Amino acid sequence: MWLNKDIVSIGDFSKEEILEVLERSENMVSYAKTGHPEKPLRDKIVATLFFEPSTRTRLSFESAAMRMGAGILGFGALESTSVVKGETLIDTVRIVESYSDVIVIRHPMEGAARLASEFAQVPVINAGDGAGQHPTQTLLDLFTIKRELGKLDNICVGIMGDLKYGRTVHSLSKALSLFKIDLHLISPETLKMPKHILKDISTKIKVQEHEDLEEIVQDLDVLYVTRIQKERFPDPEEYKKVAGSYYLKTSHLQKAKKSLIIMHPLPRVDEIPVEIDNYPQARYFKQAAYGVPVRMAILDLILRGE
Protein backbone atom coordinates (compact mmCIF):
# COMPACT_ATOMS: atom_id res chain seq x y z
CA MET A 1 0.00 0.00 0.00
CA TRP A 2 2.77 2.45 0.94
CA LEU A 3 5.62 1.39 -1.32
CA ASN A 4 6.24 4.07 -3.99
CA LYS A 5 3.12 5.98 -2.96
CA ASP A 6 2.93 9.63 -4.08
CA ILE A 7 2.08 12.16 -1.38
CA VAL A 8 0.47 15.02 -3.26
CA SER A 9 -2.66 15.95 -1.30
CA ILE A 10 -3.89 15.18 2.19
CA GLY A 11 -7.17 14.34 0.45
CA ASP A 12 -5.48 11.20 -0.91
CA PHE A 13 -5.22 9.82 2.65
CA SER A 14 -7.85 7.91 4.60
CA LYS A 15 -8.20 8.46 8.34
CA GLU A 16 -6.61 5.06 8.90
CA GLU A 17 -3.59 5.95 6.76
CA ILE A 18 -3.11 9.23 8.63
CA LEU A 19 -3.18 7.41 11.96
CA GLU A 20 -0.67 4.90 10.63
CA VAL A 21 1.74 7.71 9.73
CA LEU A 22 1.28 9.26 13.17
CA GLU A 23 1.96 5.93 14.88
CA ARG A 24 5.10 5.38 12.80
CA SER A 25 6.18 8.96 13.59
CA GLU A 26 5.91 8.24 17.31
CA ASN A 27 8.36 5.39 16.82
CA MET A 28 10.80 7.78 15.13
CA VAL A 29 10.86 10.45 17.85
CA SER A 30 13.71 8.77 19.75
CA TYR A 31 15.80 8.66 16.53
CA ALA A 32 15.15 12.26 15.43
CA LYS A 33 18.25 13.52 17.25
CA THR A 34 20.56 10.51 17.20
CA GLY A 35 19.61 8.89 13.87
CA HIS A 36 18.13 5.45 13.25
CA PRO A 37 20.72 2.89 14.38
CA GLU A 38 19.97 0.54 11.48
CA LYS A 39 20.12 3.24 8.78
CA PRO A 40 17.28 1.50 6.89
CA LEU A 41 17.46 3.91 3.90
CA ARG A 42 21.23 3.75 3.45
CA ASP A 43 20.86 2.58 -0.17
CA LYS A 44 18.38 5.35 -1.09
CA ILE A 45 18.78 8.90 -2.45
CA VAL A 46 16.27 11.66 -1.73
CA ALA A 47 16.07 14.57 -4.22
CA THR A 48 14.85 17.91 -2.88
CA LEU A 49 13.68 20.26 -5.64
CA PHE A 50 12.74 23.59 -4.09
CA PHE A 51 11.60 26.14 -6.66
CA GLU A 52 10.51 28.39 -3.75
CA PRO A 53 12.34 29.47 -0.57
CA SER A 54 12.12 27.11 2.40
CA THR A 55 13.84 26.63 5.72
CA ARG A 56 11.89 24.17 7.88
CA THR A 57 10.44 21.93 5.18
CA ARG A 58 13.61 21.52 3.17
CA LEU A 59 15.98 21.12 6.11
CA SER A 60 13.69 18.79 8.04
CA PHE A 61 13.31 16.54 4.98
CA GLU A 62 17.07 16.50 4.52
CA SER A 63 17.64 15.88 8.22
CA ALA A 64 15.04 13.08 8.17
CA ALA A 65 16.71 11.47 5.18
CA MET A 66 20.17 11.62 6.77
CA ARG A 67 18.86 10.30 10.11
CA MET A 68 17.57 7.29 8.16
CA GLY A 69 20.87 6.84 6.33
CA ALA A 70 19.76 8.13 2.91
CA GLY A 71 21.78 10.38 0.61
CA ILE A 72 20.61 13.85 -0.42
CA LEU A 73 20.78 15.79 -3.66
CA GLY A 74 18.86 18.77 -4.91
CA PHE A 75 18.71 22.52 -5.10
CA GLY A 76 17.26 25.46 -3.27
CA ALA A 77 18.49 28.26 -5.55
CA LEU A 78 17.15 28.26 -9.10
CA GLU A 79 20.01 30.45 -10.30
CA SER A 80 22.28 27.40 -10.19
CA THR A 81 19.99 25.15 -12.24
CA SER A 82 18.88 24.73 -15.85
CA VAL A 83 15.49 26.19 -14.97
CA VAL A 84 16.97 29.63 -15.67
CA LYS A 85 17.76 28.38 -19.18
CA GLY A 86 14.11 27.54 -19.79
CA GLU A 87 14.01 23.88 -18.80
CA THR A 88 10.45 22.75 -18.08
CA LEU A 89 9.29 21.21 -14.82
CA ILE A 90 8.55 17.92 -16.57
CA ASP A 91 12.04 17.72 -18.06
CA THR A 92 13.61 18.56 -14.70
CA VAL A 93 11.61 15.79 -13.03
CA ARG A 94 12.51 13.26 -15.73
CA ILE A 95 16.19 14.01 -15.28
CA VAL A 96 16.20 13.98 -11.49
CA GLU A 97 14.25 10.73 -11.22
CA SER A 98 17.19 8.96 -12.85
CA TYR A 99 19.42 10.20 -10.04
CA SER A 100 17.17 9.45 -7.05
CA ASP A 101 14.61 7.17 -5.40
CA VAL A 102 12.09 9.84 -4.34
CA ILE A 103 11.49 13.48 -5.30
CA VAL A 104 10.45 16.09 -2.74
CA ILE A 105 9.20 19.15 -4.61
CA ARG A 106 8.12 22.68 -3.68
CA HIS A 107 6.83 24.88 -6.46
CA PRO A 108 4.95 28.21 -6.71
CA MET A 109 2.43 26.78 -9.20
CA GLU A 110 -0.63 25.11 -7.69
CA GLY A 111 -0.87 21.58 -9.07
CA ALA A 112 2.86 21.31 -9.85
CA ALA A 113 3.37 18.31 -7.56
CA ARG A 114 0.44 16.48 -9.12
CA LEU A 115 1.85 17.18 -12.58
CA ALA A 116 5.29 15.94 -11.51
CA SER A 117 3.80 12.74 -10.11
CA GLU A 118 2.14 11.97 -13.44
CA PHE A 119 5.48 11.91 -15.23
CA ALA A 120 7.90 10.68 -12.55
CA GLN A 121 8.73 6.99 -12.28
CA VAL A 122 9.71 7.46 -8.62
CA PRO A 123 7.38 8.63 -5.82
CA VAL A 124 6.76 12.38 -5.52
CA ILE A 125 6.19 14.20 -2.22
CA ASN A 126 4.50 17.58 -2.35
CA ALA A 127 6.41 20.01 -0.12
CA GLY A 128 4.03 22.87 -1.00
CA ASP A 129 2.50 23.96 -4.31
CA GLY A 130 1.53 27.62 -4.43
CA ALA A 131 -1.70 28.23 -2.54
CA GLY A 132 -2.66 24.58 -2.97
CA GLN A 133 -1.60 21.80 -0.61
CA HIS A 134 1.13 21.01 1.92
CA PRO A 135 0.32 17.45 3.06
CA THR A 136 3.43 16.66 5.09
CA GLN A 137 3.00 19.88 7.06
CA THR A 138 -0.52 18.72 7.86
CA LEU A 139 0.75 15.35 9.07
CA LEU A 140 3.22 17.01 11.43
CA ASP A 141 0.49 19.41 12.58
CA LEU A 142 -1.77 16.47 13.44
CA PHE A 143 1.13 14.74 15.14
CA THR A 144 1.75 17.86 17.25
CA ILE A 145 -1.90 18.04 18.34
CA LYS A 146 -2.05 14.34 19.18
CA ARG A 147 1.25 14.37 21.08
CA GLU A 148 0.60 17.59 22.99
CA LEU A 149 -3.10 17.07 23.76
CA GLY A 150 -3.14 13.28 23.73
CA LYS A 151 -6.03 13.08 21.24
CA LEU A 152 -7.44 14.24 17.92
CA ASP A 153 -11.14 13.77 18.68
CA ASN A 154 -13.52 15.87 20.78
CA ILE A 155 -11.47 19.06 20.67
CA CYS A 156 -12.11 22.65 19.60
CA VAL A 157 -9.69 24.06 17.01
CA GLY A 158 -9.33 27.65 15.83
CA ILE A 159 -7.42 28.57 12.67
CA MET A 160 -6.60 32.27 12.33
CA GLY A 161 -5.05 34.45 9.63
CA ASP A 162 -4.77 34.03 5.88
CA LEU A 163 -7.25 31.27 5.12
CA LYS A 164 -7.62 32.19 1.46
CA TYR A 165 -4.04 31.75 0.27
CA GLY A 166 -2.60 29.62 3.08
CA ARG A 167 -1.88 26.13 1.74
CA THR A 168 -1.13 24.79 5.21
CA VAL A 169 -4.62 25.60 6.46
CA HIS A 170 -6.27 24.21 3.33
CA SER A 171 -4.66 20.84 3.96
CA LEU A 172 -5.13 20.97 7.73
CA SER A 173 -8.84 21.77 7.61
CA LYS A 174 -9.45 18.85 5.26
CA ALA A 175 -7.58 16.48 7.55
CA LEU A 176 -9.34 17.74 10.67
CA SER A 177 -12.69 17.02 9.04
CA LEU A 178 -11.91 13.30 9.39
CA PHE A 179 -12.04 13.62 13.18
CA LYS A 180 -14.60 14.75 15.77
CA ILE A 181 -13.66 18.41 15.73
CA ASP A 182 -15.39 21.74 16.29
CA LEU A 183 -13.61 24.06 13.86
CA HIS A 184 -13.54 27.86 14.10
CA LEU A 185 -12.13 29.90 11.19
CA ILE A 186 -10.94 33.39 12.13
CA SER A 187 -10.02 35.80 9.34
CA PRO A 188 -10.90 39.10 7.66
CA GLU A 189 -13.70 38.92 5.12
CA THR A 190 -11.25 39.16 2.21
CA LEU A 191 -9.18 36.20 3.43
CA LYS A 192 -11.89 33.70 4.28
CA MET A 193 -11.48 30.00 3.56
CA PRO A 194 -12.19 29.24 -0.14
CA LYS A 195 -15.82 28.24 -0.66
CA HIS A 196 -15.06 24.85 -2.17
CA ILE A 197 -13.00 23.81 0.86
CA LEU A 198 -15.55 25.22 3.30
CA LYS A 199 -18.36 23.36 1.55
CA ASP A 200 -16.42 20.10 1.69
CA ILE A 201 -15.47 20.21 5.37
CA SER A 202 -18.84 21.60 6.52
CA THR A 203 -20.55 18.37 5.47
CA LYS A 204 -18.38 16.42 7.95
CA ILE A 205 -17.80 18.63 10.99
CA LYS A 206 -19.19 21.73 12.66
CA VAL A 207 -17.55 24.85 11.22
CA GLN A 208 -18.06 28.46 12.33
CA GLU A 209 -16.51 31.59 10.82
CA HIS A 210 -15.43 34.64 12.83
CA GLU A 211 -13.71 37.96 12.21
CA ASP A 212 -12.52 38.40 15.81
CA LEU A 213 -10.54 35.94 17.95
CA GLU A 214 -12.13 37.48 21.07
CA GLU A 215 -15.41 35.76 20.17
CA ILE A 216 -14.07 32.25 20.60
CA VAL A 217 -10.61 32.17 22.24
CA GLN A 218 -11.89 30.95 25.62
CA ASP A 219 -13.32 27.77 24.05
CA LEU A 220 -10.27 26.69 22.05
CA ASP A 221 -8.02 23.69 22.72
CA VAL A 222 -5.84 24.53 19.71
CA LEU A 223 -5.13 27.91 18.12
CA TYR A 224 -3.37 27.60 14.76
CA VAL A 225 -2.05 31.00 13.66
CA THR A 226 -0.82 31.82 10.15
CA ARG A 227 0.85 34.88 8.71
CA ILE A 228 -0.75 37.13 6.11
CA GLN A 229 1.19 35.94 3.05
CA LYS A 230 2.26 38.95 1.02
CA GLU A 231 3.78 36.79 -1.73
CA ARG A 232 0.42 35.12 -2.49
CA PHE A 233 -1.52 38.35 -3.08
CA PRO A 234 -2.11 39.19 -6.75
CA ASP A 235 -2.98 42.77 -5.75
CA PRO A 236 -0.54 44.67 -3.45
CA GLU A 237 -3.34 47.01 -2.39
CA GLU A 238 -5.38 44.05 -1.15
CA TYR A 239 -2.42 43.01 1.01
CA LYS A 240 -1.99 46.49 2.49
CA LYS A 241 -5.61 46.48 3.70
CA VAL A 242 -5.10 43.45 5.94
CA ALA A 243 -1.35 43.44 6.74
CA GLY A 244 -0.77 43.32 10.48
CA SER A 245 -4.47 43.14 11.27
CA TYR A 246 -4.60 39.63 12.72
CA TYR A 247 -2.22 38.89 15.56
CA LEU A 248 -2.24 37.16 18.92
CA LYS A 249 -2.15 39.32 22.05
CA THR A 250 -1.18 38.45 25.59
CA SER A 251 -4.66 39.64 26.58
CA HIS A 252 -6.11 36.82 24.48
CA LEU A 253 -4.18 34.30 26.58
CA GLN A 254 -5.61 35.69 29.79
CA LYS A 255 -9.00 34.48 28.57
CA ALA A 256 -7.75 31.19 27.09
CA LYS A 257 -7.58 27.76 28.66
CA LYS A 258 -4.32 26.93 30.45
CA SER A 259 -4.26 23.75 28.35
CA LEU A 260 -4.51 25.65 25.04
CA ILE A 261 -1.72 24.91 22.56
CA ILE A 262 -0.64 27.63 20.13
CA MET A 263 0.65 26.45 16.77
CA HIS A 264 2.10 28.19 13.70
CA PRO A 265 3.60 26.67 10.53
CA LEU A 266 6.26 29.43 10.52
CA PRO A 267 7.82 31.71 9.44
CA ARG A 268 6.04 34.34 11.47
CA VAL A 269 6.12 38.07 10.89
CA ASP A 270 4.22 40.00 13.56
CA GLU A 271 1.20 37.77 14.19
CA ILE A 272 2.74 36.18 17.31
CA PRO A 273 4.85 38.57 19.43
CA VAL A 274 8.12 37.13 20.73
CA GLU A 275 7.01 37.57 24.35
CA ILE A 276 4.45 34.82 23.81
CA ASP A 277 7.30 32.37 23.10
CA ASN A 278 7.77 32.00 26.86
CA TYR A 279 4.13 31.18 27.57
CA PRO A 280 3.44 27.50 28.36
CA GLN A 281 0.83 27.38 25.59
CA ALA A 282 3.40 28.10 22.85
CA ARG A 283 4.15 24.97 20.85
CA TYR A 284 5.27 26.26 17.43
CA PHE A 285 8.98 25.56 17.85
CA LYS A 286 8.25 22.07 19.13
CA GLN A 287 5.84 21.71 16.19
CA ALA A 288 8.64 22.54 13.76
CA ALA A 289 10.93 20.00 15.45
CA TYR A 290 8.31 17.29 14.97
CA GLY A 291 8.85 17.69 11.22
CA VAL A 292 11.89 15.41 11.45
CA PRO A 293 10.30 12.27 12.96
CA VAL A 294 7.18 12.69 10.82
CA ARG A 295 9.20 12.96 7.62
CA MET A 296 11.42 10.08 8.72
CA ALA A 297 8.25 7.99 8.98
CA ILE A 298 6.98 9.15 5.59
CA LEU A 299 10.25 8.37 3.80
CA ASP A 300 10.46 4.98 5.49
CA LEU A 301 6.91 4.07 4.49
CA ILE A 302 7.16 5.01 0.81
CA LEU A 303 10.73 3.81 0.20
CA ARG A 304 10.51 0.51 2.10
CA GLY A 305 6.75 -0.06 2.24
CA GLU A 306 6.99 -1.31 5.80
N, C-alpha and C positions, 0 to 999 in steps of 0.2 A: 504493500500500500504506500509506503513512504519512499522506497528506493527511487531515485531520480524524479521525485515529485517537484513540480514548479511551485513556487510560493509567490503568487502575483497579487492576490486579493484575499482579504480575510473572509470574504464571502465564499471562497472555495473550501473553507473549513467547516466541518460539522462541530457541534459542541463536544462530542466525544474526542475528536482529533485535537481540539484546543486543549482539553484537559490532559490528553496524553503528552502534549508538548510541555505543559506546565509541570507534570509529574517528572518527566525526564529532566527538565530544567532544575528541579529541586535536587536531583541526584548530582547535578553538575556544580552546585554552589561551592562545595568543598574543594573543587579543582580550579575554580575561577582565578585564584591567586597563584596556586602552585603548579597548575598544569595537570592534565590527566596522566597518571603514571604509566599507562599502557600505550600512550600516543596512538590511539586507534586510527587516526587519519594520516599517519606518517607517509603513506604512499599517494596522498591526494594533493592537488593544487587548487587553491581558491583564487579566482580572478575578481578584483574589485574595480568596476568601471564607474567612476563617479564624474558625471557630466555637470554636476552641481556641487557647490561647497558642502562639506560635511566634517564634523569633528567626531561626535559620539558614535554615529552609525558606522562610519568607515572604520574608525579605530577599534570599536568593540568587535566588529566582524573580524578584523585582522588579529586582534588579541585572541578571540575565540578560536580562530583557525590555528594559531600558533600553540595555544594551550592544548589543542587536540593533536598536535604534531604535524599539521598540514603546512605546505608551503604557500606563499603569497606572491601574487603578481598583480599589477594593475596601475591605474593612474588616478590622480586627483587634480591634475592641472592640464586642461585641454591644450594649452600652448605647446606641450611637449608631445602631442599625438598627431596622427594623420587626419583627425577630425578637422583641424584648421586648414587642411588641404582640400576639404570637401568630401572626405570619406563618409558614406552613409552609415547610419546606425546598424543596419542589417549586415553590411560588409564588415564593420568592426566586430560584431558578434560572431560572424562566421570565422573570422580570423582567430579571435580569442578562444573560441571553443576548442580549437585544435591545440591550444597551449594549456588547457585547464580542465578540471573535472566539474566545476560549478561556477556560474557567473552571478555575482552580486552587482546589481546595476541601480544607479540613481540617475534620473534624467528629468529635465524641466518639462518635458512633454507628457501630458496625461495619456496613458495607454502605451507608453514606450516599453515598459516591462512586458506587457502582454504581447506586443509585437515581437520583441526579442525572443520570447518563449516559443513563438510559432516557427521561428527559423533555427533556433539553437538545438543542437543534438545533445547538449548537456543541460542539467536543470538550471533554471533561472530564478533568482530570488530578487524580488522587488524591494529596493532600499529607499523607495520614495519616487513617485512619478508625478511631478507638477502638483496640482491641487487634487490629485486622485487618491491613491492608496498608500499606506505605509504599514503593511501587515506585520512585520517583525517588531515594529514599535508597539503595535497593539498587543502582541503576545507578551512583551516585557511589561507593558502597562497592566495587563491582567495578572501577570505573575506578581507584580508589586502589590496590587490590591489583595490578592489571595494570601501572600506571605505576611503582609502587614496587618490585615484585618482578620485573617484566618478563614475567610469565606468569600464567595462571589455571589451568593444568593441573599435575598432579603436585606439589601442595603440601599441607601439613598445616595445617588451620585449626581454631582453638579459639574457641568462642563462650561467654562466661561472664556470668552474672548472671540477670536476670529473663527466662527463656525462655518463661514461660507467658503473660505479658501484653505482652511486648515486640513491637510490630508490626514494628520494623526487623529483628529476627532471624527472624521468621516469613518475611518476604519474602526476606531474604538466604539463609537455608538452602535455600529452594526454588530460588533462582537458582544457588547453588553446586552443587546436585545435577545440573546440566546439564554440569558439568565433571568432570575426573578429580581428585577431592578426597578426602582423608581428613578427616572431620569429627568433632570432639570437642565435646560439649555439656557444659558445666560449670555446675551449678546445685544449689541445695538441692532436696530431694525435692519440696517443695511448689510449686516454681517450674519444674518440668521442662517441656520442649517438649511442646505439646499432642499427644496420641496420633495424631490424624489427619494432622498435619504429619510427625511422626516416621515413621509408616507409609509415607507417600508418598515421602519422601526416602530411606528405608532400602532401597527397591527399586532405587535408582539408584547410590548411593554407599555406602561404608563409614562407618557412624556408630557412635560409642561415647559412652556417657554416664558422667559422673564427678561426684562431689561435692566433689573437692579438686583445685585447679589443680596442686598439687605432683606429682600422678600423671603429668602429661603435658606440663608446660611446656617441658621440654628438647627435645621433638620438634616444637614448633610453628614454622611459618613466619609465621603470622598469629595474633594474639590480639585478638579483638573483644570489648571489655568493654561491658556495659550497666549502667545504674543500676537499682536496685530501685525500681520505679515506684509510689510511694505512691498516686497518683491513680487507679490502675487496680484497686486492691484493694477488693473489695466489703466485706471485713471488716477493720476497723482492727487487730484483735488478730492477724490473720494477718500483716499487715505488720510489726507490732512483733517478731514471732518471727524475722524474717529481715533486718530493717533493719541495714545496716552489716556484714553477715556475709560478704559477698563483695567483696573488694577486692584490688587488685594491690599487692604489696610489692616493695621494692627487692631483697629476698632472692630473689624469684622470678626477677628479671632476671639474677642471678648464675649461675643455672642455665640460662638461655635462650640460644638462638643469638644471635650478634652481628647476624645478618641478620634477626632477628625484627622484624616491624612491629606496633606496638600501635595499635589503632583504637578509636574510640568515637563513637557518633552524636551525643553531647552533647545536653543539658547533663549534666554530671557532678555528683555530690554529694560522696561521699567514697570512691568506688570506685577512683579513680586519684589518689594524692597529688600535690600540685603539684611536688614535687621530681623526679618522674619526667618532667615536661615537658622537662627538659634532657637526658634520655637520648637517644642517637641512634636508639633504636627507636621513640620517640614519633612518631606520624604523625597524630594526631587533629585538630590544627589545620590541617594541610595537607589532610587529608580534607575538612574543612568548606569550605575554600577551593575544592576541586574541584567543589563544588556549582554554582558559577557556570558554568564551561564545559560541564558535563554538562547543565544546564538550558537553556543557550543552544542546545545541539544538539537537545534534545527539542523546544523551541519551534519551532526552524527546520524540523525534520522534519514536525511535525504541522500547521504553519501554511502551509508552502510545498510540502511533499511532495517535497522534493529532498534 
